[in-house]
Amino acid sequence: MRLVWKLLKRHISIPQFCGFLIANIVGMTIILLGVQFYNDIQAVYNSEDSFMREDFLIVNKQVGTLSTITGKDNSFTESELSDFKSQPFVTKFGVFTPSTFRVRAGFDIEGMTNFSTDMFFESVPDEFVDVDKSEWLFHENEHSVPIIIPKYYLDLYNFGFAQSRNLPKLSEGVLEAISIEININGNGEADTYEGTLAGFSNRINTILVPESFIDYANTRFAGNNTQSVSRVILQVDDPTDERITKYLQDNGYETDEGKLDASKTNYLLKVLLSIVLLVGLVISILAFYILMLSIFLLVEKNSTKLENLLLIGYSPTKVSQPYQILTILLNVIVVLVSVITVLVIRKMYLRLFEDFFPNMETPSTSSMWIIAIGLCVFVSVVNFFVIRRKVLSIWRSKK
């Protein structure tokens, strides 16, 4: 073993191995930074709104001056809905179901005596709402209704109504802990329910309740459960698909352009990160190839002496070990330096994220560590068997 180490030291090329280390560190850092940055940027998207899926669109017919004057109905017909569902870019399709009964909500907040307001409810199929399904339920024998309110409404209250009336401003946490008294009447009946806030949404400007509650309440308090559809919600594979924009324009439909822009940004981010990861992977593969060439050169330089060691009784395993240990050591150094570099860079850009998104939850680095360790193990195992195979070929040629 010591003889092999001495041979290895005599012919080792420091510039070659430094080149391998630098190239592999650069490649590994790009890969790990891309993975971690993607996880962190997704946390920014999710912190904006964790209740609605990122790839959905809300569509309605355009309301123009002529339709207002003539009183033209802007609801979707059955044939239009069927045509919408059949579009190739639509993966899931649902409709908004409005409430057709009167709703008044009261808030019991300290310093605000008998604060109440008229409200309205809408529902979408439960599959479009990303909340715990055990909390997004309504039972007829229970007088409790979960609600999702637009964040925009809270901002209107805090920076408009409350400021002008010298009332206390409310945070999301405070409102979620407050019980909302909901009074419903219609069709000769009236009832009171307790509203519980399931959260706030930045992506949808309506007050959402479970679909089961809307169906029950429309039947009981309005005497019907058949409503015209004025808005639809759909999930798409690719929000940047040009067919979506063309279809909406051709049929006089409109959607939130900001939603399309956000979806396009997210899609482009994924494409850019994929390119970055591909570049990092190519650099890592080239660096791995440099290492293999360096090891092969070392073995070739020492082939005559390795043959003599094998002939005097050294096993192929003993002869291979120094080269295998060297490659494992280099791979470990690459992973450690790359991870430290990524953590330093991550700390820098997270400070910027926190300035713009103070409520952002910082993701863990577990995915990065798993990939780093996985790549290290994979490359080391490949090197292990390649080196052993090369030494075995020398041994067999002299048997």
C-alpha positions in Angstrom: 0.0 0.0 0.0 2.8 2.4 0.9 4.7 1.6 -2.3 1.7 2.4 -4.3 1.2 5.7 -2.5 4.9 6.6 -3.2 4.4 5.8 -6.9 1.3 8.0 -6.9 3.0 10.9 -5.3 5.9 10.8 -7.7 3.8 11.1 -10.8 0.8 13.2 -9.6 0.2 16.4 -11.5 -0.9 19.2 -9.2 -2.1 21.5 -12.1 -4.2 18.7 -13.5 -6.0 18.0 -10.2 -6.4 21.7 -9.5 -8.0 22.1 -12.9 -10.3 19.2 -12.1 -11.2 20.7 -8.7 -12.0 24.1 -10.0 -14.0 22.9 -13.0 -16.0 20.4 -10.9 -16.6 23.0 -8.1 -17.9 25.4 -10.7 -20.2 22.8 -12.3 -21.4 21.4 -8.9 -22.0 24.9 -7.6 -24.1 25.9 -10.6 -26.2 22.7 -10.3 -26.8 23.0 -6.5 -27.4 26.8 -6.7 -29.9 26.3 -9.5 -31.8 23.7 -7.4 -31.8 25.7 -4.2 -32.7 29.0 -6.0 -35.7 27.3 -7.6 -36.9 26.0 -4.2 -36.5 29.5 -2.7 -38.2 31.3 -5.5 -41.1 28.9 -5.4 -41.5 29.8 -1.7 -41.9 33.5 -2.9 -44.7 32.4 -5.3 -46.4 30.3 -2.6 -46.1 33.0 0.0 -48.2 35.3 -2.3 -51.1 32.9 -2.2 -51.1 29.3 -1.0 -54.9 28.8 -1.6 -55.2 28.7 -5.4 -53.2 26.8 -7.9 -50.6 28.7 -9.9 -51.7 27.4 -13.3 -55.3 28.4 -13.2 -57.1 31.2 -15.1 -60.4 33.0 -14.4 -62.3 33.9 -17.6 -65.4 36.0 -18.2 -67.0 37.7 -21.1 -66.1 41.3 -21.8 -68.6 43.9 -20.4 -68.9 46.7 -22.9 -70.9 49.9 -23.1 -73.4 48.4 -25.6 -74.1 45.4 -23.5 -74.7 47.7 -20.5 -77.2 49.8 -22.4 -79.0 47.0 -24.1 -78.9 44.8 -20.9 -77.3 41.9 -22.9 -76.6 38.9 -20.7 -72.9 38.2 -20.3 -73.4 34.7 -19.1 -71.9 31.7 -20.9 -74.2 29.4 -22.9 -74.1 25.6 -22.6 -72.5 25.4 -26.1 -69.8 27.9 -25.1 -69.0 26.0 -21.9 -68.8 22.8 -23.9 -66.5 24.4 -26.4 -64.3 25.8 -23.6 -64.0 22.3 -22.0 -62.9 20.8 -25.3 -60.0 23.1 -25.8 -56.6 21.2 -25.9 -54.9 23.6 -23.4 -57.6 23.0 -20.7 -56.7 20.2 -18.2 -59.4 21.0 -15.6 -62.5 23.1 -15.9 -65.0 24.6 -13.4 -67.5 27.3 -13.0 -68.2 30.0 -10.4 -71.5 29.4 -8.6 -72.8 32.7 -7.0 -75.0 33.0 -4.0 -78.6 34.1 -4.7 -79.6 35.0 -1.2 -78.9 38.0 1.0 -75.8 37.8 3.3 -74.8 40.2 6.1 -71.7 39.6 8.1 -70.9 41.1 11.6 -67.5 41.3 13.2 -67.1 41.3 17.0 -63.8 43.3 17.3 -62.8 45.3 20.3 -63.2 49.0 19.7 -65.7 48.5 16.8 -69.2 48.3 18.0 -71.6 46.3 15.8 -69.5 46.5 12.7 -71.3 44.7 9.9 -71.5 44.8 6.2 -73.4 43.2 3.3 -71.5 40.4 1.6 -71.8 37.9 -1.2 -70.5 34.4 -1.6 -69.2 32.4 -4.6 -67.8 28.9 -4.9 -65.6 27.0 -7.3 -65.0 23.2 -7.4 -63.0 22.2 -4.3 -60.2 20.8 -6.5 -59.2 24.3 -7.4 -58.7 25.4 -3.8 -55.4 24.4 -2.2 -56.5 24.1 1.5 -56.7 21.2 3.9 -59.8 19.4 2.7 -60.7 18.6 6.3 -61.0 22.3 6.9 -62.9 23.1 3.7 -66.1 21.3 4.5 -69.7 22.2 5.3 -72.2 20.0 7.1 -75.9 20.9 7.2 -76.1 20.0 10.9 -73.2 22.4 11.8 -73.5 26.2 11.6 -69.9 26.8 10.7 -68.7 28.0 7.2 -65.0 28.3 6.1 -64.3 31.4 4.1 -61.4 32.6 1.9 -61.3 36.4 1.6 -59.3 38.4 -1.0 -56.3 40.1 0.5 -57.3 43.2 -1.4 -60.4 43.6 0.8 -58.2 43.6 3.9 -56.0 46.3 2.3 -59.0 48.4 1.5 -60.2 48.3 5.1 -56.8 49.0 6.6 -55.6 51.7 4.3 -59.0 53.2 3.4 -61.9 52.7 5.7 -60.0 52.2 9.0 -57.7 55.1 8.4 -60.6 57.5 7.5 -62.7 56.4 10.5 -59.7 56.2 13.0 -60.4 52.5 13.6 -57.7 49.9 14.5 -56.0 48.2 11.6 -56.2 44.5 11.4 -53.6 41.9 10.5 -54.3 38.6 8.8 -53.5 36.7 12.1 -56.0 38.8 14.1 -58.8 38.3 11.5 -58.2 34.5 11.4 -58.8 34.4 15.1 -62.0 36.4 15.0 -65.4 34.8 14.7 -67.6 36.2 11.9 -71.3 36.2 12.4 -73.1 35.5 9.1 -76.8 36.3 8.8 -78.5 34.8 5.7 -82.1 35.3 4.7 -84.2 34.6 1.6 -87.2 32.5 0.4 -89.0 33.2 3.7 -86.2 31.8 5.8 -83.3 33.2 7.9 -80.4 31.6 9.7 -77.1 32.5 11.4 -73.8 30.9 10.8 -70.3 31.2 12.2 -67.7 32.1 9.6 -64.2 30.9 10.0 -61.4 32.3 7.9 -59.4 29.7 6.1 -57.1 32.3 4.7 -56.6 35.2 2.3 -56.1 35.1 -1.5 -54.2 37.4 -3.8 -55.2 35.6 -6.9 -59.0 35.7 -6.8 -61.2 38.7 -6.1 -64.2 37.1 -4.5 -65.3 35.6 -1.2 -65.1 31.9 -1.5 -67.0 29.3 0.5 -67.2 25.5 -0.1 -69.3 24.4 -3.1 -71.4 22.2 -0.8 -72.5 25.3 1.2 -73.5 27.3 -1.9 -75.5 24.4 -3.2 -77.3 23.9 0.1 -77.9 27.6 0.8 -79.1 28.4 -2.7 -81.7 25.6 -2.5 -82.9 26.6 1.0 -82.7 30.4 0.9 -83.3 31.1 -2.8 -85.5 28.1 -3.8 -83.3 27.1 -6.7 -79.8 25.8 -7.4 -79.6 26.5 -11.1 -77.7 29.7 -11.9 -76.3 31.2 -15.1 -72.5 31.0 -15.4 -70.8 34.4 -15.8 -67.2 33.3 -14.8 -65.3 30.1 -15.4 -62.1 28.8 -13.9 -59.7 26.5 -15.7 -56.4 24.9 -15.1 -53.9 24.8 -18.0 -50.7 22.9 -18.7 -48.8 25.9 -20.0 -50.1 29.5 -19.3 -47.7 30.8 -22.0 -49.5 28.8 -24.7 -50.3 31.2 -27.5 -53.5 29.3 -28.2 -55.0 30.5 -24.9 -54.6 34.2 -25.8 -55.9 33.7 -29.3 -58.9 31.7 -28.1 -59.9 34.4 -25.6 -59.5 37.2 -28.1 -61.4 35.4 -30.9 -64.4 34.8 -28.5 -64.4 38.1 -26.7 -63.4 36.7 -23.4 -61.0 38.3 -20.9 -58.9 37.2 -18.0 -56.5 38.8 -15.5 -53.5 39.9 -17.6 -51.4 40.0 -14.4 -52.2 36.3 -13.9 -51.0 35.5 -17.4 -47.9 37.6 -16.8 -47.1 35.9 -13.5 -47.6 32.5 -15.0 -45.3 33.4 -18.0 -42.7 34.7 -15.6 -42.8 31.5 -13.6 -42.6 29.4 -16.8 -39.7 31.4 -18.2 -37.9 31.1 -14.8 -38.2 27.3 -15.0 -36.8 27.4 -18.6 -33.9 29.6 -17.5 -33.1 27.4 -14.5 -33.2 24.3 -16.7 -30.7 25.9 -19.0 -28.5 26.9 -16.1 -28.7 23.3 -14.6 -27.8 21.9 -18.0 -24.8 24.1 -18.3 -23.7 23.1 -14.8 -24.2 19.4 -15.6 -22.1 19.7 -18.8 -19.3 21.4 -16.8 -19.5 18.6 -14.2 -19.4 15.9 -16.8 -16.4 17.5 -18.5 -14.7 17.8 -15.1 -15.4 14.2 -14.4 -13.9 13.3 -17.7 -10.8 15.3 -16.8 -10.5 13.4 -13.5 -10.8 10.1 -15.3 -8.1 11.0 -17.8 -5.8 12.2 -15.0 -6.3 8.9 -13.1 -5.7 6.9 -16.3 -2.6 8.8 -17.0 -1.3 8.1 -13.5 -2.1 4.4 -13.9 -0.4 4.3 -17.4 2.7 6.1 -16.1 3.0 3.5 -13.3 1.8 0.5 -15.3 5.2 -1.2 -15.3 5.7 -0.8 -11.5 2.1 -1.8 -10.8 2.6 -4.9 -12.8 5.6 -5.7 -10.7 3.6 -5.1 -7.5 0.9 -7.5 -8.8 3.5 -10.1 -9.7 5.1 -10.1 -6.2 1.8 -10.8 -4.5 -0.2 -7.5 -4.2 -3.8 -8.0 -4.9 -5.7 -5.8 -7.5 -7.7 -4.4 -4.6 -4.6 -3.2 -2.7 -3.2 -1.7 -5.8 -6.4 0.1 -6.7 -7.1 1.5 -3.2 -4.8 4.6 -3.3 -6.3 5.8 -6.6 -9.9 5.1 -5.3 -9.2 7.0 -2.1 -7.8 9.9 -4.0 -10.8 10.3 -6.2 -13.2 10.0 -3.3 -11.3 12.6 -1.4 -11.4 14.9 -4.4 -15.1 14.4 -4.8 -15.8 15.1 -1.1 -13.8 18.3 -1.3 -15.8 19.4 -4.4 -19.1 18.8 -2.7 -18.1 20.6 0.6 -16.7 23.6 -1.2 -19.7 23.8 -3.6 -22.2 23.5 -0.7 -20.5 26.2 1.3 -20.4 28.5 -1.8 -24.1 27.9 -2.4 -25.0 28.7 1.3 -23.0 31.9 1.2 -24.6 33.1 -2.1 -28.1 32.0 -0.8 -27.6 34.0 2.4 -27.0 37.1 0.2 -30.1 36.8 -2.0 -32.4 35.7 0.8 -31.8 39.1 2.5 -33.1 40.7 -0.7 -36.1 38.4 -0.7 -37.0 39.1 2.9 -37.0 42.9 2.2 -39.7 42.4 -0.4 -41.5 39.4 1.1 -41.3 39.7 4.9 -43.8 36.8 5.4 -41.9 34.4 3.2 -41.1 31.0 4.7 -37.5 30.1 4.2 -37.4 26.6 2.6 -34.9 24.0 3.8 -31.8 23.0 2.0 -32.5 19.3 2.2 -33.0 18.9 -1.6 -29.6 20.5 -2.3 -27.9 18.2 0.3 -29.6 15.1 -1.2 -28.5 16.0 -4.7 -25.0 16.9 -3.6 -24.5 13.7 -1.7 -26.1 11.7 -4.4 -23.8 13.1 -7.1 -20.8 12.5 -4.9 -21.7 8.9 -4.2 -22.5 8.3 -7.9 -19.3 9.7 -9.2 -17.2 8.0 -6.5 -18.8 4.6 -7.3 -18.2 5.0 -11.0 -14.6 6.0 -10.4 -14.2 3.1 -8.0 -15.2 0.5 -10.6 -13.4 2.1 -13.5 -10.1 2.2 -11.6 -10.5 -1.4 -10.4 -11.3 -2.5 -13.9 -8.2 -0.8 -15.3 -5.9 -2.4 -12.6 -7.6 -5.8 -13.3 -6.8 -5.5 -17.0 -3.1 -5.0 -16.2 -3.2 -7.9 -13.8 -4.9 -10.3 -16.3 -2.5 -9.3 -19.1 0.4 -10.6 -17.1 -1.1 -13.8 -15.8 
